[in-house]
Amino acid sequence: MQYHQLIRHNGIEPLFHAIEMSVIAACNHLPFHLHAEGLRGTGKTTALRAAHALLPPIERIKGCIYNCDPKNPHCPQHKNLTQEEIATIGTEFVPRPFLEISHSAKIASVVGSIDLSKLVNSENSTAALLPGTIPQAHRGIIFVDEINRLADTSPELADILLDVMGTKPGRIQIEEAGLPIVEMPVEISIWAASNPDEEPGRLADVRRQLSDRFDLTIPVKQPSDVTSVQRILNQTSPDTELFQTFSIPKLDNISFRDDLQQILATIYVQFNLESIRSIQAIETASRLEAAISQRNTAQIDDIIKAILPTLSHRVSTQTIEQILHYLDLIKSHQEIPFSLSAGVIAEHTPKPTIKKFSLSRLQQFLKQLIKLLPKFPSMSALTANTKRNEDPSHHQPQLKTSTKEDIISPPKIATPLSELKEADWLQKPEEK
């Protein structure tokens, strides 16, 4: 099913919105990483895979498998060429890359390896590199399904994603014996999906460092109204015309005022946010919200809207509630300074709500309990011990009845060595 035919019900609407934000960012040469968390069958993977239809084509240097931008070439073959030399080669328009990394993928297929077809060429044998999934996805999207499982079972692939997502643009390094090391920038947005209620649990609990690399984490839920379910069954969507006119605005035209940056800096310091990526993600998401709303300036409402998806995987629910309340106070024009002490924040913040015990945490607790059960004594042993403790005779001291075998005669007095004849103590002892 095509993207514009999918049903945007209330449980999945935030994911569609986040997808469109990431597409706009990618088309503005800004990687914007997206993670969808939800139970099985909620449509998160379907929506992410169908979104490749929104991606406009890219212009690259003709024949470049690294998708070099003619205005900013980056691959080993073209990065030192002049514009005149690039014009001689020519350019071409190709679909914007949308590739996937599976759990069975090897490092060589993801990063790159020796091109065996050129190496075994009998007429012109040369040692050359064959780029993997990541270098070939430059200026596009890479999708990873069940990323929590990949982080748990394939940590070496998770390490590669850390390098790709660590900076914007990211970086990739290809190493092969006998060839020089190739390092190049990569401009890729990583999209991922996971089910937090299945093994090994939430990505933030499995690989927190990788979870922090995602700009947005979107919770996806089931439809809660009958009409949406009927529309899904009938595969009818009233939003067809909306996506036929989807346009890509320019982020360079969206300004972010100094006072809004001061608010973000205050949030980072006063609420003890761990990662600087958190407020960078809030600023980018706010600018994207303004672009989607066809405004040239981000507003505090854009920041408020960006708080939950940018911080839900980074801080506690209580901290998010405090930050939102702080922003509401600023929005209501109350006389509250940007730099607040912990006491002032607590004074203007409502009491935290009790956090519900999630199903995933309950499942993890039960699994740990099952693992510990073999270490405890069985019920039969416990019952036997209980009966023995309850028996009065068990606690009474019992005298041991002596037997003939228990009585041991005292040892004979040994004869001093000086009184023995030399022949007696030099002879070998008799074998018993």
Secondary structure in CASP SS format (residue, H / E / C, confidence):
PFRMAT SS
TARGET T0000
AUTHOR 0000-0000-0000
METHOD secondary structure of the structure
MODEL  1
M C 1.00
Q C 1.00
Y H 1.00
H H 1.00
Q H 1.00
L C 1.00
I C 1.00
R C 1.00
H C 1.00
N C 1.00
G C 1.00
I C 1.00
E H 1.00
P H 1.00
L H 1.00
F H 1.00
H H 1.00
A H 1.00
I H 1.00
E H 1.00
M H 1.00
S H 1.00
V H 1.00
I H 1.00
A H 1.00
A H 1.00
C H 1.00
N C 1.00
H C 1.00
L C 1.00
P C 1.00
F C 1.00
H C 1.00
L E 1.00
H E 1.00
A E 1.00
E E 1.00
G E 1.00
L C 1.00
R C 1.00
G C 1.00
T C 1.00
G C 1.00
K H 1.00
T H 1.00
T H 1.00
A H 1.00
L H 1.00
R H 1.00
A H 1.00
A H 1.00
H H 1.00
A H 1.00
L H 1.00
L C 1.00
P C 1.00
P C 1.00
I E 1.00
E E 1.00
R E 1.00
I E 1.00
K C 1.00
G C 1.00
C C 1.00
I C 1.00
Y C 1.00
N C 1.00
C C 1.00
D E 1.00
P C 1.00
K C 1.00
N E 1.00
P C 1.00
H C 1.00
C C 1.00
P C 1.00
Q C 1.00
H C 1.00
K C 1.00
N C 1.00
L C 1.00
T C 1.00
Q H 1.00
E H 1.00
E H 1.00
I H 1.00
A H 1.00
T H 1.00
I H 1.00
G C 1.00
T E 1.00
E E 1.00
F E 1.00
V E 1.00
P C 1.00
R C 1.00
P C 1.00
F E 1.00
L E 1.00
E E 1.00
I C 1.00
S C 1.00
H C 1.00
S C 1.00
A C 1.00
K C 1.00
I H 1.00
A H 1.00
S H 1.00
V H 1.00
V C 1.00
G E 1.00
S E 1.00
I E 1.00
D C 1.00
L H 1.00
S H 1.00
K H 1.00
L H 1.00
V C 1.00
N C 1.00
S C 1.00
E C 1.00
N C 1.00
S C 1.00
T C 1.00
A C 1.00
A C 1.00
L E 1.00
L E 1.00
P E 1.00
G C 1.00
T H 1.00
I H 1.00
P H 1.00
Q H 1.00
A C 1.00
H C 1.00
R C 1.00
G C 1.00
I E 1.00
I E 1.00
F E 1.00
V E 1.00
D E 1.00
E C 1.00
I H 1.00
N H 1.00
R H 1.00
L H 1.00
A H 1.00
D H 1.00
T H 1.00
S C 1.00
P H 1.00
E H 1.00
L H 1.00
A H 1.00
D H 1.00
I H 1.00
L H 1.00
L H 1.00
D H 1.00
V H 1.00
M H 1.00
G H 1.00
T C 1.00
K C 1.00
P C 1.00
G E 1.00
R E 1.00
I E 1.00
Q E 1.00
I E 1.00
E C 1.00
E C 1.00
A C 1.00
G C 1.00
L C 1.00
P C 1.00
I C 1.00
V E 1.00
E E 1.00
M E 1.00
P E 1.00
V E 1.00
E C 1.00
I C 1.00
S E 1.00
I E 1.00
W E 1.00
A E 1.00
A E 1.00
S E 1.00
N C 1.00
P C 1.00
D C 1.00
E C 1.00
E C 1.00
P C 1.00
G C 1.00
R C 1.00
L H 1.00
A H 1.00
D H 1.00
V H 1.00
R C 1.00
R H 1.00
Q H 1.00
L H 1.00
S H 1.00
D H 1.00
R H 1.00
F C 1.00
D C 1.00
L E 1.00
T E 1.00
I E 1.00
P E 1.00
V E 1.00
K C 1.00
Q C 1.00
P C 1.00
S C 1.00
D C 1.00
V H 1.00
T H 1.00
S H 1.00
V H 1.00
Q H 1.00
R H 1.00
I H 1.00
L H 1.00
N H 1.00
Q C 1.00
T C 1.00
S C 1.00
P C 1.00
D C 1.00
T H 1.00
E H 1.00
L H 1.00
F H 1.00
Q H 1.00
T C 1.00
F C 1.00
S C 1.00
I C 1.00
P C 1.00
K C 1.00
L H 1.00
D H 1.00
N H 1.00
I C 1.00
S E 1.00
F C 1.00
R C 1.00
D H 1.00
D H 1.00
L H 1.00
Q H 1.00
Q H 1.00
I H 1.00
L H 1.00
A H 1.00
T H 1.00
I H 1.00
Y H 1.00
V H 1.00
Q H 1.00
F C 1.00
N C 1.00
L C 1.00
E C 1.00
S C 1.00
I H 1.00
R H 1.00
S H 1.00
I H 1.00
Q H 1.00
A H 1.00
I H 1.00
E H 1.00
T H 1.00
A H 1.00
S H 1.00
R H 1.00
L H 1.00
E H 1.00
A H 1.00
A H 1.00
I H 1.00
S C 1.00
Q C 1.00
R C 1.00
N C 1.00
T E 1.00
A C 1.00
Q C 1.00
I H 1.00
D H 1.00
D H 1.00
I H 1.00
I H 1.00
K H 1.00
A H 1.00
I H 1.00
L H 1.00
P H 1.00
T H 1.00
L H 1.00
S C 1.00
H C 1.00
R C 1.00
V C 1.00
S C 1.00
T H 1.00
Q H 1.00
T H 1.00
I H 1.00
E H 1.00
Q H 1.00
I H 1.00
L H 1.00
H H 1.00
Y H 1.00
L H 1.00
D H 1.00
L H 1.00
I H 1.00
K H 1.00
S C 1.00
H C 1.00
Q C 1.00
E C 1.00
I C 1.00
P C 1.00
F C 1.00
S C 1.00
L C 1.00
S C 1.00
A H 1.00
G H 1.00
V H 1.00
I H 1.00
A H 1.00
E H 1.00
H C 1.00
T C 1.00
P C 1.00
K C 1.00
P C 1.00
T C 1.00
I C 1.00
K C 1.00
K C 1.00
F C 1.00
S C 1.00
L H 1.00
S H 1.00
R H 1.00
L H 1.00
Q H 1.00
Q H 1.00
F H 1.00
L H 1.00
K H 1.00
Q H 1.00
L H 1.00
I H 1.00
K H 1.00
L H 1.00
L H 1.00
P H 1.00
K H 1.00
F C 1.00
P C 1.00
S C 1.00
M H 1.00
S H 1.00
A H 1.00
L H 1.00
T H 1.00
A H 1.00
N H 1.00
T H 1.00
K H 1.00
R H 1.00
N H 1.00
E H 1.00
D C 1.00
P H 1.00
S H 1.00
H H 1.00
H H 1.00
Q C 1.00
P C 1.00
Q C 1.00
L C 1.00
K C 1.00
T C 1.00
S C 1.00
T C 1.00
K H 1.00
E H 1.00
D H 1.00
I C 1.00
I C 1.00
S C 1.00
P C 1.00
P C 1.00
K C 1.00
I C 1.00
A C 1.00
T C 1.00
P C 1.00
L H 1.00
S H 1.00
E H 1.00
L C 1.00
K C 1.00
E H 1.00
A H 1.00
D H 1.00
W H 1.00
L H 1.00
Q C 1.00
K C 1.00
P C 1.00
E C 1.00
E C 1.00
K C 1.00
END
